[in-house]
Amino acid sequence: MAQGKVEICGVNTAKLPLLKADEKEKLFAQIESGDQQAREKYIEGNLRLVLSVIKRFSSSNENVDDLFQIGCIGLIKAIDNFDSSLNVKFSTYAVPMIIGEIRRFLRDNNTIRVSRSLKDTAYKAIYAKENLIKQNMKEPTINEISEEIGISKEDIVYALDAIQNPMSLYEPIFTDGGDTLYVMDQISDKKNKEENWVEHLSLSEAMKKLGEREYEIISLRFFEGKTQMEVAEMIGISQAQVSRLEKNALKVMKNYLTA
């Protein structure tokens, strides 16, 4: 990776703005009210954060422009998901997001090499999609993204497909007090309906060993194919609590069925 590079992706890093704490607080309040100009200014004012993170990957052979663009995607995700009501500095929240985005890129890029032009198209499409979602509060169509960046929809689809890589179902996405939620916990199970389970296992008896809430969670998760997030919203508890109760319920049922 090039060291001391001043211009990255057409951005003069020596002239990047540095926001003061009160400016950040004011801008974020504007962002939360839907101000797109404030969002762009906040992104630009935090690009130094991306630069500081990509320095940690100086031993990588990846192009610094690529790492910077990936880091910017992580920064944007951090801005869009940051909860300003929590007593946490934005940088404390953003740095792990940026690092995670870059590590995923490095991990996946070691397996499949994608041309620079395809990457640039994909990054432009992703950035445009994020902006359109913020502006219109809905998922944009491929035609809308195409019009936004002036690239044919066929090229966009090809580029996005080229940078996609399989994700492990066991990849952690959230940890709360030691209880880790994995990708598989977010996927609806449309196949494991009640008739399939009962056909192979005596689940009805096993479920009688559960408490009322655990019984409801297992029914929603495995008989109705709901995700943990959907279950949490339906019964009014956190997703982490759903995960804990589900794991405990499955343990109880397993012990009964294998006894």
Beta strands, then each sheet from edge to edge (+ up, - down):
strand 1: 7-8
strand 2: 11-12
strand 3: 172-176
strand 4: 179-182
sheet 1: 1+ 2-
sheet 2: 3+ 4-
end
